[in-house]
Amino acid sequence: MNESISSNSRLRPRAQSLFESRSRTISGITLALLEQFISPQDITNPSNETIDSSDQYNMVIRTGIRRTIFFICQPIIAGFLIFPLLILFWQAGWNFMVVWIDTPIGAHWIVLVMLYFFAQLIFLFIYLNQDHLYDYLHKQKIKLFISIILQFHTFIISTTYIIQWVSMWTIWDRYTPTDWLLMLIVSIVALSAVIALIGHPCDLVCAPFILSYDSIEYNIRIGSLFLTENINEYLAHFLNYIFYEYIISLLSILAWRGSYTLLDVFLFPKNPFMSASSSLFIGYPLYFLLMYTQSYTSEICQLPIFSYFNYSSVIYNIRHLTAFFTCVLLWRGFWLLFDTYIATMTLALKSPYLFYIICMFISFFILSLLKTASSINGPMSHMRDQYDLFPDYPNSYLVQWYNQMKTSDDISSISSKNIKNEPCTVALL
């Protein structure tokens, strides 16, 4: 069922959050209570949400050779082609920031705080203006212009996330104890807090489990549970911004930091190559196992015995926590390899700023050609998949890419037929 919001005499699809289909949680109950307090009972503005029963994705394709090919190839392409490029972009940007922070100017603690709130200010601007940008791009006719604006928007968001994470991660490194046990306890507390707030740790799972496709529909408007018919759009976006960019973001950094440090301490700490190889050799089998068994897990959790005792939520949370730890393993494995064999190159040592900028632009350019540069920060809203290949994590990049190519080919063939038929029509006249 498609929900839409009226804007400028046309219907704007409502942006669903990535995991909005999950069961009602504490955050959902809190939202319902919030509506009662901040919204009037008599709604005088009829331009909020209407229901449209025509949804092209209601029909799910369960069989067919094409579905099988997508199912097999998507995790492989995500894990071995796209994911290393994402790591290269993130690590180049991260190392660029670390090198600058080590300078006399960046060494002051106030600089880190300023960087953090500078990133938050950019995010606030993006959150509050997402609908305007979405409507503006939909009015444009030149595809090249739309693509340039979309990629620029993606690049700004990606670099802003790097600034946000580096500044906060460095603050924790500099001004908190470095005892691994304490960091692990903080990480466990952060994971528990995320589950308590949202009901599941899905938001901690990232690439390669979750990929995006460069599109206006998925990369401009940010899915929000706060966006309901009784709450003003700007207020909903602001609440979403506070919730995710301050609360969930901070908890995510703490969860990642403790888990990452645990591996640094116990997984071949004196041998970077063995440590990286071990992370990848453990991470990749877990990744493929979790990707290819999503549908089976969903079927098992729907059995009456699991539903009756509410075991399904426990199974899902264990699965998501395993996926999160798999992400840490894979990111750490590639990160160590790049630090060992790429960040030690001659150009990186002589001109680190130039080297890391080149790495960022090369990786971003290749990802843009693949139409998945937005995977650097993940899809902003839920990506529908008519094949329902991976129900737990949005990973339908290959399907979206194929659909777009097929649509372009169909338009080209129709145009060519019209051109061929036009001389015949003129001759008949």
C-alpha positions as CSV (number, residue, x, y, z in Angstrom):
1,M,0.0,0.0,0.0
2,N,1.5,3.3,-1.0
3,E,1.2,6.3,1.2
4,S,1.7,9.8,-0.3
5,I,1.8,13.4,0.7
6,S,0.3,16.2,-1.4
7,S,2.8,18.8,-2.5
8,N,2.5,21.4,-5.2
9,S,-0.6,19.7,-6.8
10,R,1.1,16.3,-7.1
11,L,1.5,13.4,-4.8
12,R,4.9,13.0,-3.2
13,P,5.5,9.4,-2.0
14,R,6.0,9.1,1.7
15,A,9.6,8.1,2.5
16,Q,9.6,4.9,4.6
17,S,12.5,4.2,7.0
18,L,14.7,1.2,6.2
19,F,13.2,-1.1,8.8
20,E,9.7,0.5,9.2
21,S,8.0,-2.9,8.6
22,R,9.3,-4.2,11.9
23,S,6.9,-4.8,14.7
24,R,5.7,-2.0,16.9
25,T,8.4,-1.2,19.5
26,I,9.0,1.2,22.3
27,S,9.8,4.0,19.8
28,G,6.5,3.4,18.1
29,I,4.6,3.6,21.4
30,T,6.5,6.8,22.3
31,L,5.6,8.3,18.9
32,A,1.9,7.5,19.4
33,L,2.0,9.3,22.8
34,L,3.9,12.2,21.3
35,E,1.2,12.7,18.7
36,Q,-1.4,13.0,21.4
37,F,0.5,15.9,23.0
38,I,1.8,18.0,20.1
39,S,-0.9,17.6,17.5
40,P,-4.5,19.0,17.7
41,Q,-7.4,16.6,17.5
42,D,-9.1,18.5,14.7
43,I,-6.9,18.4,11.6
44,T,-7.7,21.3,9.3
45,N,-4.9,20.7,6.8
46,P,-6.0,17.9,4.4
47,S,-2.8,17.8,2.5
48,N,-1.0,15.3,4.7
49,E,-1.2,11.6,3.8
50,T,-3.6,9.8,1.6
51,I,-3.7,6.1,0.7
52,D,-3.2,4.9,-2.8
53,S,-4.0,1.2,-3.4
54,S,-2.1,1.0,-6.7
55,D,1.4,-0.2,-5.8
56,Q,3.4,-1.9,-8.4
57,Y,5.4,-3.8,-5.8
58,N,2.4,-5.5,-4.1
59,M,3.0,-8.4,-6.4
60,V,6.1,-10.3,-5.3
61,I,7.9,-12.5,-7.8
62,R,8.8,-15.8,-6.0
63,T,10.1,-17.9,-8.9
64,G,12.0,-17.6,-12.1
65,I,15.6,-17.9,-13.4
66,R,16.1,-14.1,-13.2
67,R,15.2,-14.1,-9.5
68,T,17.7,-16.9,-8.9
69,I,20.4,-15.1,-10.7
70,F,19.8,-11.9,-8.7
71,F,19.7,-13.9,-5.4
72,I,23.0,-15.6,-6.1
73,C,24.9,-12.6,-7.6
74,Q,23.8,-9.7,-5.4
75,P,25.7,-10.7,-2.3
76,I,28.8,-11.6,-4.3
77,I,28.8,-8.3,-6.2
78,A,28.2,-6.4,-2.9
79,G,30.8,-8.2,-1.0
80,F,33.7,-8.3,-3.5
81,L,33.2,-5.4,-5.9
82,I,31.3,-2.6,-4.2
83,F,32.3,-3.1,-0.6
84,P,36.1,-2.6,-1.0
85,L,35.4,0.6,-2.9
86,L,33.3,1.9,0.0
87,I,36.0,1.1,2.4
88,L,38.6,2.9,0.3
89,F,36.4,6.1,0.3
90,W,35.8,5.9,4.0
91,Q,39.4,5.1,5.0
92,A,40.8,7.8,2.7
93,G,38.5,10.4,4.2
94,W,39.1,9.1,7.7
95,N,42.9,9.2,7.3
96,F,42.7,12.7,5.8
97,M,40.9,13.9,8.9
98,V,43.4,12.1,11.2
99,V,46.4,13.6,9.5
100,W,44.8,17.1,9.8
101,I,43.8,16.5,13.4
102,D,47.5,15.7,14.3
103,T,48.5,19.2,13.2
104,P,48.9,22.0,15.9
105,I,45.6,23.5,14.8
106,G,43.6,20.2,15.0
107,A,45.2,19.1,18.3
108,H,43.0,21.4,20.4
109,W,39.9,19.7,21.8
110,I,37.7,22.6,20.9
111,V,38.4,21.9,17.2
112,L,37.0,18.4,17.5
113,V,33.9,19.8,19.1
114,M,33.5,22.4,16.4
115,L,34.0,19.8,13.7
116,Y,31.3,17.6,15.3
117,F,28.7,20.4,15.5
118,F,29.7,21.6,12.0
119,A,28.7,18.2,10.7
120,Q,25.5,18.2,12.7
121,L,24.6,21.7,11.3
122,I,25.0,20.3,7.8
123,F,22.8,17.3,8.6
124,L,20.2,19.7,10.1
125,F,20.1,21.6,6.8
126,I,19.8,18.4,4.8
127,Y,17.0,17.0,7.0
128,L,14.9,20.2,6.9
129,N,15.3,20.8,3.2
130,Q,15.0,17.2,1.9
131,D,11.4,17.7,0.6
132,H,12.3,20.9,-1.3
133,L,15.3,19.2,-3.0
134,Y,13.1,16.2,-3.8
135,D,10.4,18.3,-5.4
136,Y,12.9,20.5,-7.3
137,L,14.7,17.5,-8.9
138,H,11.4,15.9,-9.9
139,K,10.6,19.1,-11.9
140,Q,13.9,18.9,-13.8
141,K,14.0,17.4,-17.3
142,I,17.7,17.2,-17.9
143,K,19.0,13.8,-16.6
144,L,22.6,14.9,-16.6
145,F,21.8,17.9,-14.3
146,I,19.7,15.6,-12.0
147,S,22.6,13.1,-11.8
148,I,25.2,15.8,-11.0
149,I,23.0,17.3,-8.2
150,L,22.3,13.8,-6.8
151,Q,26.0,12.8,-6.8
152,F,27.0,16.1,-5.2
153,H,24.3,15.6,-2.5
154,T,25.6,12.1,-1.9
155,F,29.2,13.3,-1.7
156,I,28.3,16.0,0.8
157,I,26.4,13.5,3.0
158,S,29.2,10.9,2.9
159,T,32.0,13.3,3.8
160,T,29.8,14.8,6.6
161,Y,29.4,11.4,8.1
162,I,33.1,10.9,8.0
163,I,33.6,14.2,9.8
164,Q,31.0,13.3,12.4
165,W,32.4,9.9,13.1
166,V,36.1,10.9,13.1
167,S,35.5,13.9,15.5
168,M,33.4,11.9,18.0
169,W,35.7,8.8,17.8
170,T,38.8,10.9,18.4
171,I,37.1,12.6,21.3
172,W,36.4,9.3,22.9
173,D,40.0,8.1,22.2
174,R,41.6,11.2,23.7
175,Y,39.5,11.9,26.7
176,T,38.2,8.5,27.9
177,P,40.0,5.4,29.4
178,T,41.5,3.1,26.8
179,D,40.9,-0.1,28.8
180,W,39.5,-2.7,26.4
181,L,37.2,-4.2,29.0
182,L,35.6,-0.9,29.9
183,M,35.2,-0.1,26.2
184,L,33.6,-3.5,25.7
185,I,31.1,-2.9,28.5
186,V,30.3,0.5,27.1
187,S,29.7,-1.2,23.7
188,I,27.4,-3.8,25.1
189,V,25.5,-1.0,27.0
190,A,25.2,0.9,23.7
191,L,23.9,-2.1,21.8
192,S,21.3,-2.7,24.6
193,A,20.3,0.9,24.5
194,V,19.7,0.7,20.7
195,I,17.5,-2.4,21.1
196,A,15.6,-0.7,24.0
197,L,15.0,2.4,21.9
198,I,14.2,0.9,18.5
199,G,13.3,-2.7,19.4
200,H,16.1,-4.2,17.2
201,P,19.7,-3.4,16.3
202,C,19.1,-3.2,12.5
203,D,20.3,0.4,12.3
204,L,23.8,-0.8,13.3
205,V,24.1,-3.1,10.3
206,C,25.7,-1.4,7.2
207,A,27.5,-2.4,4.0
208,P,28.0,-5.0,2.6
209,F,24.6,-6.1,4.0
210,I,22.9,-2.9,3.0
211,L,23.5,-1.2,-0.4
212,S,21.8,1.6,-2.2
213,Y,21.0,2.6,-5.8
214,D,21.6,6.2,-6.9
215,S,18.1,7.5,-7.3
216,I,16.0,10.5,-6.2
217,E,13.6,8.1,-4.6
218,Y,16.1,6.5,-2.2
219,N,18.8,9.1,-1.6
220,I,17.1,12.5,-1.0
221,R,14.2,12.0,1.4
222,I,15.1,10.4,4.7
223,G,12.6,7.8,6.0
224,S,11.1,8.7,9.3
225,L,8.7,7.0,11.7
226,F,7.9,10.5,13.1
227,L,6.2,11.5,9.8
228,T,2.6,10.9,10.4
229,E,-0.7,12.7,9.5
230,N,-0.8,14.5,12.9
231,I,2.7,15.9,13.0
232,N,4.1,18.7,10.9
233,E,6.7,17.7,8.3
234,Y,9.4,20.1,9.5
235,L,8.8,18.9,13.1
236,A,8.9,15.3,12.0
237,H,12.2,15.9,10.2
238,F,13.7,17.7,13.2
239,L,12.7,14.9,15.6
240,N,14.1,12.4,13.2
241,Y,17.4,14.4,13.0
242,I,17.7,14.6,16.8
243,F,16.9,10.9,17.2
244,Y,19.3,9.5,14.6
245,E,22.1,12.1,14.3
246,Y,22.6,12.6,18.1
247,I,21.2,9.5,19.9
248,I,21.5,6.6,17.5
249,S,24.7,7.9,15.9
250,L,26.4,8.3,19.3
251,L,25.3,4.8,20.4
252,S,26.5,3.4,17.1
253,I,30.0,4.9,17.5
254,L,30.3,3.5,21.0
255,A,29.1,0.0,19.8
256,W,31.6,0.0,17.0
257,R,34.5,1.4,19.0
258,G,34.3,-1.3,21.7
259,S,33.8,-4.2,19.2
260,Y,36.7,-2.9,17.1
261,T,39.0,-2.5,20.0
262,L,38.2,-6.1,21.2
263,L,39.4,-7.5,17.9
264,D,42.5,-5.2,18.0
265,V,43.5,-6.7,21.4
266,F,42.8,-10.4,20.8
267,L,43.1,-11.0,17.0
268,F,46.9,-11.2,16.2
269,P,47.6,-7.7,17.6
270,K,51.3,-7.8,16.5
271,N,50.7,-9.1,13.0
272,P,48.5,-6.7,10.9
273,F,48.3,-9.1,7.9
274,M,47.2,-12.1,10.0
275,S,44.8,-10.0,11.9
276,A,43.2,-8.6,8.7
277,S,43.1,-12.0,7.1
278,S,41.5,-13.6,10.1
279,S,38.9,-10.9,10.2
280,L,38.0,-11.5,6.5
281,F,38.1,-15.3,6.8
282,I,35.7,-15.1,9.7
283,G,33.6,-12.3,8.3
284,Y,32.9,-13.5,4.8
285,P,31.4,-16.9,5.6
286,L,29.2,-15.2,8.2
287,Y,28.2,-12.6,5.7
288,F,27.2,-15.1,3.0
289,L,25.4,-17.3,5.5
290,L,23.4,-14.4,6.9
291,M,22.6,-13.1,3.4
292,Y,21.4,-16.4,1.8
293,T,19.4,-17.5,4.8
294,Q,17.2,-14.4,5.4
295,S,14.1,-15.9,3.8
296,Y,14.4,-19.2,5.7
297,T,14.8,-17.4,9.0
298,S,11.6,-15.4,8.3
299,E,9.7,-18.6,7.5
300,I,10.9,-20.2,10.7
301,C,10.0,-17.2,12.8
302,Q,6.5,-17.3,11.4
303,L,5.9,-20.8,12.8
304,P,3.2,-20.8,15.5
305,I,5.4,-22.0,18.3
306,F,7.8,-19.1,17.8
307,S,5.1,-16.5,17.4
308,Y,3.2,-17.8,20.5
309,F,6.3,-17.5,22.8
310,N,7.5,-14.4,21.1
311,Y,10.8,-16.1,20.2
312,S,10.9,-14.5,16.8
313,S,12.1,-11.1,18.1
314,V,14.8,-12.9,20.0
315,I,15.9,-14.8,17.0
316,Y,15.9,-11.7,14.8
317,N,17.9,-9.7,17.4
318,I,20.5,-12.5,17.6
319,R,20.7,-12.5,13.8
320,H,21.1,-8.7,13.6
321,L,23.8,-8.6,16.3
322,T,25.7,-11.3,14.4
323,A,25.3,-9.2,11.2
324,F,26.6,-6.2,13.1
325,F,29.7,-8.1,14.4
326,T,30.2,-9.4,10.8
327,C,30.3,-5.8,9.6
328,V,32.9,-5.0,12.2
329,L,35.0,-8.0,11.1
330,L,34.8,-7.1,7.4
331,W,35.4,-3.4,7.8
332,R,38.3,-4.0,10.1
333,G,39.9,-6.6,7.7
334,F,39.9,-4.3,4.7
335,W,40.8,-1.3,6.8
336,L,44.0,-3.0,8.1
337,L,44.9,-4.2,4.6
338,F,44.6,-0.7,3.2
339,D,46.5,0.8,6.2
340,T,49.3,-1.7,5.7
341,Y,49.6,-1.7,1.9
342,I,48.0,1.5,0.5
343,A,48.6,4.1,3.2
344,T,52.3,3.3,3.2
345,M,52.8,4.1,-0.4
346,T,55.4,6.8,-1.3
347,L,52.8,9.4,-2.4
348,A,50.8,8.8,0.8
349,L,53.9,9.4,3.0
350,K,55.1,12.5,1.0
351,S,51.7,14.2,0.2
352,P,49.1,12.5,2.4
353,Y,46.4,15.1,1.7
354,L,46.7,14.8,-2.0
355,F,46.9,11.0,-1.9
356,Y,43.7,10.6,0.2
357,I,41.8,13.1,-1.9
358,I,42.8,11.2,-5.0
359,C,41.7,7.9,-3.4
360,M,38.3,9.4,-2.3
361,F,37.6,10.8,-5.8
362,I,38.6,7.6,-7.6
363,S,36.4,5.4,-5.4
364,F,33.5,7.8,-5.6
365,F,33.8,8.1,-9.4
366,I,33.8,4.3,-9.9
367,L,30.9,3.9,-7.5
368,S,29.0,6.7,-9.4
369,L,29.5,4.9,-12.6
370,L,28.1,1.8,-11.0
371,K,25.1,3.9,-9.8
372,T,25.8,3.0,-6.1
373,A,27.8,5.9,-4.7
374,S,25.0,6.4,-2.2
375,S,25.9,3.1,-0.6
376,I,28.7,5.0,1.1
377,N,26.2,6.2,3.6
378,G,23.4,3.8,2.7
379,P,19.9,4.3,1.3
380,M,18.0,7.2,3.0
381,S,14.6,5.4,2.8
382,H,13.3,1.9,2.2
383,M,14.1,0.3,-1.2
384,R,11.3,-1.9,-2.4
385,D,12.2,-5.1,-4.2
386,Q,9.6,-6.9,-6.3
387,Y,11.5,-10.1,-5.8
388,D,11.8,-9.8,-2.0
389,L,15.2,-11.4,-2.1
390,F,16.6,-10.2,1.2
391,P,13.7,-9.3,3.5
392,D,15.9,-8.4,6.5
393,Y,18.3,-5.9,4.9
394,P,17.7,-3.6,1.9
395,N,20.1,-5.0,-0.7
396,S,18.4,-4.8,-4.1
397,Y,21.0,-2.8,-5.9
398,L,21.3,-5.3,-8.7
399,V,17.6,-5.5,-9.2
400,Q,17.3,-1.7,-9.3
401,W,20.2,-1.4,-11.7
402,Y,18.6,-4.0,-14.0
403,N,15.2,-2.3,-13.9
404,Q,16.7,1.0,-14.8
405,M,18.7,-0.4,-17.7
406,K,15.6,-2.2,-18.9
407,T,13.5,0.9,-18.7
408,S,16.1,2.9,-20.6
409,D,16.3,0.2,-23.3
410,D,12.5,0.2,-23.7
411,I,12.4,4.0,-24.0
412,S,15.2,3.9,-26.6
413,S,13.4,1.2,-28.6
414,I,10.1,3.1,-28.6
415,S,11.9,6.3,-29.7
416,S,13.7,4.4,-32.6
417,K,10.4,2.9,-33.7
418,N,8.8,6.4,-33.8
419,I,11.7,7.7,-35.9
420,K,11.4,4.8,-38.3
421,N,7.7,5.2,-38.7
422,E,7.7,9.0,-39.2
423,P,9.0,9.0,-42.9
424,C,6.3,6.5,-43.8
425,T,3.6,8.6,-42.2
426,V,4.8,11.7,-44.1
427,A,4.8,9.7,-47.4
428,L,1.3,8.6,-46.9
429,L,0.1,12.1,-46.1
